[in-house]
Structure formats: structure tokens, C-alpha cells
Amino acid sequence: MSGNPGKARGGKAVYGASVGILMLEARFPRIPGDMGNALTWPFPVHYKVVRSASPDRVVRQGADGLLGAFIDAARELAADGVDGITTNCGFLSLFQQELADAVGIPVATSSLMQVRMVNALLPAGKRAGILTVSASSLTPKHLAKAGVPEGTPVGTTEGGREFTRVLLDNELELDVGLARQDNVDAARSLTAANPEVGAIVLECTNMIPYAADIREATGLPVFSIETFVRWFQASLVPRRYPSP
């Protein structure tokens, strides 16, 4: 908007959606709470699917050969008019700097970027722990790119009955009850093995629907891509208050 309240200024193709989300190309169910379900957000978002970026290729194969496709998609979002960009996979921390440099607007690729900030909130002797969809694929490079301190405890839904398999194998059906239990069990295992964990950061953007269950089961604060993007969006569209 211009400074004149009687005039509006153009320049964008899309208005009202300040956050653009780069999406993997997937077919598994995205239930309410999932980042890829638009009903999850209390504000409009603008989605862009990155073709050929399957969950297997991004997570298990380290997003090999996909940087160019993500840069192109991010530039399209920026050209459409979004004010900031995020992604729907925590493993895309690998591309954080490259995407930010390519588009020239703020980029928040991964929920893992919250870990260092969460650590600053906790008392001495406590630190954040990470819950990921695939610990076997989460490398030191992923963590370093997100600014995660070395030695941060990591738990995973890998080896569970439903959640990791459905997502990474890109299946058409999800047993939500089993997926919820996989997340709760993984969180309990993480905290049992690492009593110094004082908060949990969910790497996977598909874990949001189970954050309340994890909080109830562990008694710990739970941070996710939802908490990260709500904070991010609030900076792009600050709340306007009535004049006194």
C-alpha cells in the first residue's frame, strides 16, 4: 500500500499471501495440521510444487541434483509477490543459503533452524532435542546448515509402524492413529535416552498434527514448522493496531 490511504499500489501478481511454501511432489495424505494442508494456516499461503522432488529423493537421497529446481521455484514464488519463503521439508536446510541468495527475500527452509533459539530459552543443563522422520538420513551437513549445535540429541519415527514408511514411500493411505503413536513413542524414547532434553523440535513438517500429543506425553514444549512459520509470517505482516 502507498502512504496515501486513498490509493493502492500494485507490482505483484498475488496479494494477501505473504508466505510462499516450496512443496515436495508427493501424494501421501496431508491431514489438517500438515504443512501442505492449507487449512492448517490462520493466514493465506502460496504453494509451489517442485516437480521431481519426491520425499525419497529429498530425504533419502540428500536432494541430489535438485538445487536448480528449488531455486527456479523459489524465484517464481518471489515473482508472484510473496514476501518470504519456506519449505515443507526440514531436510532442505541444505539449500538455505543458496535459496536466500537467489531470491533476495527472507527464506526459512527448515524447522531445525529453531534449535539454537530454543536452547537459549532453556535453563542451564537443558537443551533441545530433535524428532525426525529419518535419523539415518539426517547428516551432520543438514544440521550444520541449519545452525544446529553438534551433539544435539536426535530421535526418530524410523522403525515405527506407519509414519516414516507412508511418507518416504509416498503411499496413498495413512493410518492416523498409528502415525500418532509412532510420533509419541519416538518422543518418549528421545526423552528417556536423553534426560537433558528440555524441549522438542520437530524436523518433519508432517509431524505438526501430533505436536499436542507429544506435548501431553512428554510434558515438554514442542516446536515445529508451524511455530516457526507463524513467527516468520508475523515479521512479514506485522499486526496493525488502532490509533489511540
GUSEFI-643181 format. One record per residue: residue in one letter; x, y, z of N, C-alpha, C, CB in turn. Coordinates in steps of 0.1 Angstrom, whole numbers, plus 5000, padded with zeros to 4 digits. Each point is the difference from the previous one (the first is absolute). Glycine has a CB too. Example, Ala and Ser with C-alpha at 12.3 -4.5 7.8 and 13.67 -1.06 7.14 Angstrom:
BEGIN
SITE residuo  n_x  n_y  n_z ca_x ca_y ca_z  c_x  c_y  c_z cb_x cb_y cb_z
SITE       A 5132 4943 5078 4991 5012 5000 5009 5012 5000 4981 4988 5012
SITE       S 5015 5023 4981 5009 5011 5000 4992 5011 5008 5012 4994 4978
//
This chain:
BEGIN
SITE residuo  n_x  n_y  n_z ca_x ca_y ca_z  c_x  c_y  c_z cb_x cb_y cb_z
SITE       M 5009 4988 5000 4991 5012 5000 5009 5012 5000 4981 4988 5012
SITE       S 5014 5023 4982 5007 5013 5000 4997 5007 5013 4999 5001 4975
SITE       G 5008 5010 5027 4998 5008 5012 4986 5007 5000 5025 5003 5002
SITE       N 4970 4999 4986 4987 5006 4999 4989 4990 5001 5009 5017 4985
SITE       P 4982 4984 5026 4990 4989 5003 4990 4999 4989 5003 5004 5024
SITE       G 4996 5006 4967 4990 5000 4989 5005 4993 4987 4991 5020 5009
SITE       K 5022 4975 4991 5006 4994 4989 5006 4987 5003 5004 5022 4990
SITE       A 4995 4968 5001 5007 4987 5002 5011 4999 4990 4979 4990 5009
SITE       R 5032 5004 4994 5012 4999 4992 5001 4985 4995 5012 5019 5012
SITE       G 4990 4979 4975 5002 4987 4995 5014 4995 4999 4980 5004 4987
SITE       G 5023 4986 5005 5013 4995 4998 5001 4985 5002 5008 5022 5007
SITE       K 4982 4972 4998 5000 4986 5003 4989 4993 4992 5009 5004 5023
SITE       A 4993 4983 4974 4990 4992 4994 4990 4994 5010 5016 4994 4982
SITE       V 4988 5004 5030 4992 4994 5011 5001 5008 5012 5004 4977 4991
SITE       Y 4985 5026 5015 4999 5009 5013 4994 4992 5011 4998 5021 4986
SITE       G 5006 4982 5026 4994 4994 5012 5007 4988 5005 4979 5009 4992
SITE       A 5030 4985 5000 5007 4988 5005 5015 5004 5001 4983 4984 4989
SITE       S 5021 5019 5022 5013 5005 5002 5011 4989 5000 4991 5019 5013
SITE       V 5004 4969 4991 5009 4988 5001 4998 4991 4989 5000 5002 5025
SITE       G 5011 4995 4968 5000 4990 4989 5006 4987 5005 5002 5018 4983
SITE       I 4992 4971 5014 5005 4987 5004 5004 4991 4989 4985 5002 5020
SITE       L 5028 4994 4979 5005 4991 4990 4996 4986 5005 5019 5016 4994
SITE       M 4974 4977 4997 4994 4987 5004 5008 4989 4992 4978 5010 5005
SITE       L 5024 4979 5002 5005 4988 4993 4988 4994 4992 5017 4995 5019
SITE       E 4986 4998 4971 4990 4994 4991 4997 4986 5007 5008 5012 4979
SITE       A 4980 4987 5028 4997 4989 5007 4985 4997 4999 5019 5004 5016
SITE       R 4977 4984 4987 4986 4996 4999 4994 4995 5014 5004 4995 4975
SITE       F 5004 5003 5035 4995 4995 5013 4990 5010 5006 5022 4988 5003
SITE       P 4969 5007 5006 4990 5009 5005 5006 5011 5008 4984 4981 5001
SITE       R 5010 5031 4997 5004 5012 5008 4988 5004 5008 5018 5008 4983
SITE       I 4982 4987 5030 4989 5003 5008 5000 5014 5006 4999 4975 5006
SITE       P 4990 5030 4999 5001 5013 5007 5011 5001 5011 4976 5003 4995
SITE       G 5032 5007 5004 5012 5001 5009 5013 4998 4991 4986 4992 5020
SITE       D 5013 5000 4970 5011 4998 4991 5003 5013 4993 4994 4976 4997
SITE       M 5019 5027 5001 5003 5013 4994 4994 5001 4986 5021 5000 5013
SITE       G 4978 4989 4980 4994 5000 4986 4985 5001 5000 5020 4988 4993
SITE       N 4974 5013 5018 4985 5001 5000 4998 5015 5003 4995 4976 5008
SITE       A 4999 5031 4983 4998 5015 5001 4991 5003 5012 5003 5002 4976
SITE       L 4989 4989 5029 4991 5003 5012 5009 5001 5013 4981 4988 4988
SITE       T 5031 5008 5011 5009 5000 5012 5003 5015 5004 5010 4978 4993
SITE       W 4990 5031 4997 5005 5013 5003 4989 5010 5003 5019 4995 4985
SITE       P 4983 5014 5024 4990 5010 5003 5001 5012 4991 5000 4993 5024
SITE       F 5009 5007 4967 5002 5010 4990 5002 4994 4986 5011 5015 5018
SITE       P 4987 4992 4971 5002 4994 4987 5015 4997 4997 4979 5013 4992
SITE       V 5023 4976 5001 5013 4997 4996 5000 4997 4985 5006 4990 5023
SITE       H 5005 5010 4970 5001 4998 4986 5009 4988 4998 4996 5025 4994
SITE       Y 4999 4964 5000 5007 4988 4998 5007 4999 4986 4984 4989 5016
SITE       K 5027 5005 4983 5007 4997 4988 5006 4986 5000 5004 5024 4996
SITE       V 4991 4966 4996 5005 4987 5001 5013 4999 4991 4976 4991 5003
SITE       V 5034 5003 5003 5013 4998 4992 4999 4986 4994 5013 5016 5015
SITE       R 4985 4984 4972 4998 4987 4993 5013 4992 5001 4983 5010 4985
SITE       S 5015 4977 5017 5011 4990 5001 5007 5000 5013 5003 5003 4976
SITE       A 4993 5006 5033 5005 5000 5014 4992 4991 5009 5009 5023 4997
SITE       S 4993 4964 5001 4992 4990 5008 5005 4999 5014 4995 4987 4979
SITE       P 4997 5008 5031 5006 4998 5013 5012 4992 5001 4977 5002 5008
SITE       D 5023 4987 4984 5012 4991 5000 5012 5007 4995 4985 4981 4996
SITE       R 5013 5027 4993 5012 5007 4995 5005 5011 5009 4991 4995 4977
SITE       V 5000 5012 5029 5005 5011 5009 5006 4995 5013 4982 5014 4990
SITE       V 5011 4976 5016 5005 4995 5013 5010 4989 4999 4978 5005 5009
SITE       R 5019 4984 4984 5010 4989 5000 5011 5003 4990 4981 4985 5005
SITE       Q 5017 5023 4985 5011 5002 4990 5006 5014 5001 4988 4984 4985
SITE       G 5009 5022 5026 5007 5013 5003 4997 5011 4990 5018 4987 5010
SITE       A 4970 5013 4984 4996 5010 4990 5010 5002 4989 4988 5011 5018
SITE       D 5019 4978 4979 5011 5001 4989 4994 5004 4987 5012 4982 5012
SITE       G 4994 5028 4982 4996 5006 4987 4988 5008 5000 5010 4980 4991
SITE       L 4985 5024 5021 4987 5008 5000 5002 5015 5003 4989 4979 5007
SITE       L 5023 5025 4996 5002 5014 5004 4994 5010 4989 5020 4993 5013
SITE       G 4983 5004 4975 4995 5009 4989 4985 5000 4999 5021 4995 4988
SITE       A 4973 4994 5014 4985 5000 5000 4994 5008 5011 5001 4977 4989
SITE       F 5005 5022 5023 4995 5008 5011 5003 5015 4998 5004 4980 5015
SITE       I 5007 5023 4980 5003 5014 4997 4990 5006 4990 5024 4996 5005
SITE       D 4973 4997 4985 4990 5004 4990 4987 5002 5006 5013 4988 4982
SITE       A 4982 5002 5026 4987 5001 5006 5000 5012 5010 4997 4975 4997
SITE       A 5014 5027 5011 5000 5011 5009 4999 5013 4993 5014 4986 5016
SITE       R 4993 5015 4973 4999 5013 4992 4986 5002 4995 5025 4997 4994
SITE       E 4968 4993 5002 4986 5001 4996 4992 5006 5011 5003 4981 4983
SITE       L 4999 5013 5029 4992 5005 5011 5003 5015 5003 5000 4977 5010
SITE       A 5012 5026 4989 5004 5014 5003 4994 5009 4989 5022 4993 5011
SITE       A 4979 5003 4977 4994 5007 4989 4985 5002 5001 5018 4992 4985
SITE       D 4975 4998 5021 4986 5000 5002 4996 5011 5010 4998 4976 4994
SITE       G 5011 5026 5016 4998 5011 5009 5001 4996 5015 4986 5009 4983
SITE       V 5018 4979 5020 5002 4997 5014 5011 5008 5006 4991 4976 4996
SITE       D 5008 5026 5017 5010 5008 5007 5011 4991 5007 4983 5018 5003
SITE       G 5014 4969 4999 5010 4991 5006 4996 4986 4996 5003 5015 5019
SITE       I 5007 4976 4981 4999 4987 4995 5004 4989 5011 5004 5009 4976
SITE       T 4988 4981 5024 5004 4988 5009 4998 4987 4991 4993 5013 5022
SITE       T 5010 4976 4984 4999 4987 4993 4993 4990 5009 5021 5005 4987
SITE       N 4974 4984 5006 4993 4991 5008 5008 4987 5003 4979 5008 4990
SITE       C 5034 4994 5012 5009 4989 5004 5012 5005 5008 4992 4986 4980
SITE       G 5010 5010 5032 5011 5005 5008 5013 4996 4994 4986 4998 5019
SITE       F 5015 4992 4973 5013 4996 4994 5005 5010 4989 4993 4976 5004
SITE       L 4998 5034 4992 5004 5010 4991 5008 5011 5006 4980 4995 4987
SITE       S 5024 5003 5026 5010 5009 5006 5013 5000 4991 4991 4995 5023
SITE       L 5011 4995 4969 5012 4999 4991 5000 5012 4991 4999 4975 5002
SITE       F 4989 5030 4994 5000 5011 4990 4997 5014 5006 4992 4983 4984
SITE       Q 5009 5018 5029 4997 5013 5007 5007 5012 4994 4996 4987 5021
SITE       Q 5017 5013 4979 5007 5012 4995 4998 5002 4985 5016 4996 5018
SITE       E 4984 4993 4974 4999 5001 4986 4986 5006 4996 5015 4981 4997
SITE       L 4974 5015 5010 4987 5005 4997 4999 5015 5004 4990 4977 5003
SITE       A 5015 5026 5009 4999 5014 5004 5008 5009 4991 4998 4992 5024
SITE       D 5014 5004 4971 5008 5008 4991 4993 5002 4987 5021 4992 5011
SITE       A 4971 4997 4984 4994 5000 4987 4988 5009 4999 5008 4977 4997
SITE       V 4985 5025 5014 4987 5007 4999 5001 5014 5006 4988 4978 5001
SITE       G 5021 5024 5008 5001 5014 5006 4989 5004 5010 5011 5005 4979
SITE       I 4982 4985 5025 4990 5002 5011 5002 4990 5011 4983 5009 4984
SITE       P 5012 4993 5028 5002 4990 5011 4996 4986 4996 4998 5019 5016
SITE       V 5010 4971 4988 4998 4986 4998 5002 4993 5013 5007 5001 4975
SITE       A 4983 4990 5028 5001 4992 5012 4997 4985 4996 4992 5019 5015
SITE       T 5019 4974 4981 4998 4987 4994 4996 4989 5009 5017 5007 4984
SITE       S 4987 4994 5029 4999 4988 5008 4996 5004 5015 5017 4989 4985
SITE       S 4975 5002 5020 4996 5002 5014 5013 4998 5009 4977 4991 4995
SITE       L 5033 5002 5000 5012 4998 5008 5007 5013 5004 5002 4978 4989
SITE       M 4995 5033 5003 5006 5013 5003 4996 5005 5013 5001 5004 4976
SITE       Q 4989 4990 5030 4995 5005 5014 5009 4994 5011 4977 5002 4991
SITE       V 5030 4988 5007 5007 4993 5011 5009 5009 5008 5000 4980 4987
SITE       R 5008 5028 5007 5009 5009 5007 4992 5010 5009 5018 4997 4982
SITE       M 4971 5008 5012 4992 5010 5007 4993 4993 5012 4996 5013 4978
SITE       V 4999 4975 5020 4993 4993 5011 5010 4998 5011 4984 4989 4984
SITE       N 5028 5007 5013 5011 4998 5010 5001 5012 5009 5012 4984 4985
SITE       A 4987 5028 5009 5002 5013 5007 4988 5002 5010 5012 5009 4981
SITE       L 4977 4984 5017 4988 5002 5009 5001 4991 5013 4987 5006 4980
SITE       L 5022 4984 5019 5000 4989 5011 5009 5003 5011 4994 4984 4982
SITE       P 5004 5011 5030 5009 5002 5011 5013 4992 4998 4980 5003 5015
SITE       A 5030 5000 4993 5013 4993 4999 4998 4985 5002 5011 5021 5009
SITE       G 4996 4972 4983 4999 4985 5001 4989 4994 4991 5008 5002 5022
SITE       K 4984 5007 4971 4990 4995 4991 5003 5004 4986 4983 5000 5019
SITE       R 5012 4993 4971 5002 5003 4986 4989 4994 4992 5025 5002 5003
SITE       A 4973 5003 4985 4990 4995 4991 5005 4986 4994 4992 5023 4995
SITE       G 4998 4969 5003 5002 4987 4992 4992 5001 4987 5004 4987 5022
SITE       I 5000 5005 4968 4994 5000 4987 4992 4987 4998 5018 5015 4991
SITE       L 4970 4986 5004 4993 4988 4996 4999 5001 4984 4987 4999 5022
SITE       T 5018 4991 4971 5001 5000 4986 4993 4988 4994 5021 5013 5001
SITE       V 4975 4988 4987 4994 4989 4992 5010 4989 4997 4983 5016 4991
SITE       S 5030 4988 5008 5010 4991 4996 5014 5004 5005 4987 4995 4979
SITE       A 5016 4999 5033 5013 5003 5006 5012 4995 4991 4989 4999 5023
SITE       S 5008 4990 4970 5011 4994 4992 5003 5009 4988 4993 4977 5007
SITE       S 4998 5032 4989 5003 5009 4989 5004 5014 5005 4984 4987 4987
SITE       L 5014 5016 5025 5003 5014 5006 5015 5000 5003 4977 5003 5009
SITE       T 5031 5004 4982 5014 5000 5001 5005 5012 5008 5001 4988 4978
SITE       P 5012 5012 5026 5006 5012 5006 4999 5012 4991 5015 4985 5012
SITE       K 4985 5013 4975 4999 5012 4991 4986 5006 5001 5017 4989 4985
SITE       H 4972 5003 5015 4987 5006 5002 4999 5008 5013 4991 4980 4988
SITE       L 5015 5015 5023 4999 5007 5012 5009 5012 5000 4996 4979 5011
SITE       A 5016 5021 4984 5008 5011 4999 4994 5012 4992 5020 4985 5003
SITE       K 4974 5011 4986 4994 5010 4991 4988 5007 5008 5006 4987 4980
SITE       A 4988 5006 5029 4989 5006 5008 5005 5007 5013 4985 4983 4990
SITE       G 5028 5016 5012 5006 5007 5012 4998 4991 5013 4996 5022 4989
SITE       V 5001 4966 5009 4998 4991 5012 5013 4997 5007 4979 4990 4989
SITE       P 5022 5012 5024 5013 4997 5007 5003 4985 4999 4996 5019 5015
SITE       E 5017 4978 4984 5004 4986 5000 4996 4993 5013 5020 5006 4985
SITE       G 4977 4981 5013 4996 4992 5012 4985 5001 5004 5023 5003 5007
SITE       T 4969 5005 4986 4986 5001 5003 4994 4986 4999 4999 5024 4991
SITE       P 4993 4972 5019 4994 4987 5000 4989 4999 4988 5004 4998 5025
SITE       V 4996 4991 4969 4991 4997 4989 4992 4988 5002 5015 5012 4984
SITE       G 4971 4989 5015 4992 4988 5001 4993 4999 4986 4996 5002 5025
SITE       T 4997 4987 4973 4995 4998 4986 4988 4990 5001 5022 5004 4990
SITE       T 4969 4998 5000 4989 4991 4998 5004 4988 4991 4984 5019 5003
SITE       E 5028 4981 4993 5005 4989 4992 4999 4987 5008 5016 5015 4987
SITE       G 4979 4974 5007 4999 4988 5007 4986 4999 5006 5024 5000 5005
SITE       G 4968 5010 4994 4986 4999 5005 4991 4992 4990 5003 5022 5012
SITE       R 4984 4979 4991 4991 4991 4992 4994 5007 4988 4995 4989 5021
SITE       E 5005 5024 4978 4992 5007 4990 5007 5013 4995 4980 4990 5011
SITE       F 5023 5019 4997 5002 5014 4996 5012 5001 4990 4992 5007 5022
SITE       T 5020 4989 4981 5011 5002 4991 4998 4992 4987 5015 5003 5020
SITE       R 4980 4985 4981 4998 4992 4988 4990 5007 4990 5004 4979 5014
SITE       V 4985 5025 4991 4990 5006 4991 5006 5013 4994 4981 4991 5014
SITE       L 5026 5017 4993 5005 5013 4994 5011 4997 4990 4994 5012 5022
SITE       L 5016 4980 4982 5012 4999 4991 4997 4991 4989 5014 5004 5019
SITE       D 4977 4986 4982 4996 4992 4989 4988 5006 4992 5008 4980 5013
SITE       N 4987 5031 4992 4990 5008 4993 4988 4992 4997 5018 5013 4989
SITE       E 4976 4981 5022 4988 4991 4999 4988 5009 5000 5012 4981 5011
SITE       L 4977 5013 4984 4987 5007 4998 4992 5000 5013 5001 4994 4976
SITE       E 5001 4997 5033 4992 4999 5012 5009 5002 5013 4983 4985 4988
SITE       L 5011 5021 5022 5007 5002 5013 4991 4996 5011 5014 5019 4990
SITE       D 4990 4972 5018 4993 4997 5013 5004 5011 5010 4998 4975 4995
SITE       V 4993 5035 5007 5004 5011 5008 5002 4996 5015 4986 5015 4985
SITE       G 5007 4975 5020 5002 4996 5013 5014 4994 5002 4976 4996 5002
SITE       L 5028 4995 4989 5013 4994 5000 5011 5011 4999 4991 4978 4991
SITE       A 5007 5032 5000 5010 5010 4998 5001 5009 5012 4994 5000 4976
SITE       R 4995 5002 5031 5001 5008 5012 5008 4992 5011 4977 5011 4995
SITE       Q 5020 4976 5006 5007 4992 5010 5015 4999 4997 4979 4987 5003
SITE       D 5025 5012 4984 5014 5000 4996 5007 5013 5005 4994 4986 4980
SITE       N 4999 5025 5018 5006 5013 5005 5001 5001 5015 4991 5011 4980
SITE       V 4999 4984 5027 5000 5001 5015 5011 4990 5005 4976 5006 5000
SITE       D 5025 4982 4994 5010 4990 5004 5014 5006 4998 4984 4981 4995
SITE       A 5018 5025 4993 5013 5005 4997 5004 5011 5010 4997 4994 4976
SITE       A 4994 5015 5027 5002 5011 5009 5004 4994 5014 4985 5015 4987
SITE       R 5007 4975 5018 5003 4994 5013 5014 4994 5000 4975 4996 5003
SITE       S 5029 4997 4986 5013 4994 4999 5011 5010 5000 4990 4981 4988
SITE       L 5008 5030 5005 5009 5011 5000 5003 5006 5014 4993 5005 4977
SITE       T 4996 4997 5030 5002 5007 5014 5005 4990 5010 4982 5015 4994
SITE       A 5014 4972 5004 5005 4990 5010 5015 4998 4998 4978 4988 4999
SITE       A 5027 5012 4989 5014 4998 4997 5009 5013 5003 4993 4982 4983
SITE       N 5000 5029 5017 5007 5013 5002 4993 5009 5010 5008 4998 4976
SITE       P 4994 4999 5037 4992 5007 5010 5003 5015 5000 5000 4980 5014
SITE       E 5010 5025 4979 5003 5014 5000 4992 5007 4990 5023 4995 5006
SITE       V 4969 4998 4986 4991 5007 4990 4989 5007 5007 5005 4982 4983
SITE       G 4994 5031 5015 4990 5009 5006 4990 5005 4991 5017 5006 5016
SITE       A 4984 4991 4971 4990 5004 4990 5003 4991 4988 4998 5024 5009
SITE       I 4992 4975 4982 5001 4992 4988 4997 5008 4988 4993 4980 5013
SITE       V 5016 5019 4977 4998 5007 4987 4997 4989 4990 5016 5019 5006
SITE       L 4972 4982 4987 4996 4991 4990 5006 5003 4987 4979 4996 5012
SITE       E 5030 4996 4983 5006 5003 4987 4990 4999 4989 5021 4991 5008
SITE       C 4971 4998 4992 4991 4997 4989 4987 5009 5001 5009 4976 5000
SITE       T 4988 5030 4988 4988 5009 5000 4987 4992 5000 5014 5016 4987
SITE       N 4987 4971 5012 4987 4992 5000 4998 4995 5015 5004 4993 4977
SITE       M 5004 5011 5032 4998 4997 5014 4991 5009 5008 5023 4990 4999
SITE       I 4974 5022 4995 4992 5010 5007 4987 4994 5006 5010 5017 4984
SITE       P 4983 4975 5009 4987 4995 5006 5002 4992 5013 4991 4999 4977
SITE       Y 5021 4997 5026 5002 4992 5012 5008 5008 5011 5000 4979 4985
SITE       A 5002 5034 5012 5008 5008 5010 4993 5000 5014 5008 5014 4981
SITE       A 4979 4988 5019 4992 5000 5013 5001 4987 5007 4985 5017 4990
SITE       D 5015 4972 5003 5002 4987 5006 5014 4998 5006 4983 4990 4984
SITE       I 5027 5015 5009 5013 4999 5004 5002 5008 5013 5008 4996 4976
SITE       R 4986 5016 5024 5001 5009 5011 4993 4993 5013 5000 5021 4984
SITE       E 4989 4973 5013 4993 4994 5011 5008 4988 5006 4978 5007 4990
SITE       A 5028 4985 5001 5007 4988 5004 5013 5003 5007 4990 4988 4980
SITE       T 5017 5023 5016 5013 5003 5005 5000 5011 5011 5010 4992 4978
SITE       G 4980 5017 5021 5000 5011 5009 5009 5011 4995 4994 4985 5019
SITE       L 5012 5014 4969 5010 5010 4996 4994 5009 4989 5018 4984 5005
SITE       P 4987 5028 4994 4996 5009 4989 5004 4993 4987 5003 5021 5014
SITE       V 4988 4981 4976 5003 4994 4986 4999 5011 4990 4990 4978 5007
SITE       F 5021 5023 4986 5002 5010 4989 4999 4992 4987 5014 5016 5014
SITE       S 4980 4991 4976 4998 4993 4987 5002 5011 4989 4985 4982 5010
SITE       I 5013 5013 4977 5000 5010 4989 4988 5009 5002 5011 4984 4985
SITE       E 4978 5012 5021 4989 5009 5003 5004 5012 5009 4984 4981 4997
SITE       T 5023 5016 5014 5004 5011 5009 5010 5009 4993 4997 4985 5020
SITE       F 5012 5009 4971 5010 5008 4993 4993 5009 4990 5017 4981 5003
SITE       V 4974 5014 4989 4994 5008 4989 4990 5010 5006 5003 4981 4984
SITE       R 4990 5016 5027 4992 5010 5006 5008 5012 5004 4984 4983 5008
SITE       W 5028 5014 4998 5009 5011 5004 5006 5007 4988 5006 4987 5020
SITE       F 4997 5006 4970 5005 5005 4987 4990 5010 4994 5014 4979 4997
SITE       Q 4974 5016 5002 4989 5008 4993 4997 5013 5008 4991 4978 4991
SITE       A 5010 5021 5022 4997 5012 5008 5010 5011 4998 4991 4985 5017
SITE       S 5021 5011 4978 5010 5011 4997 4997 5006 4986 5017 4988 5014
SITE       L 4977 5004 4977 4997 5004 4987 4988 5009 4999 5011 4980 4991
SITE       V 4979 5017 5018 4988 5007 5001 4997 5004 5015 4991 4988 4979
SITE       P 5016 5022 5026 4998 5004 5014 4986 5004 5002 5024 5007 5002
SITE       R 4971 4990 5010 4986 5004 5003 4999 5015 5001 4997 4978 5012
SITE       R 4993 5027 4983 4997 5014 5000 4990 5003 5011 5005 5003 4976
SITE       Y 4998 5006 5034 4991 5003 5011 4993 5013 4997 5015 4988 5016
SITE       P 4973 5014 4990 4993 5012 4998 5007 5012 5007 4978 4987 4998
SITE       S 5021 5024 4996 5006 5012 5007 4993 5003 5013 5006 5009 4977
SITE       P 5001 4996 5033 4994 5003 5013 4991 5012 4999 5020 4990 5012
//
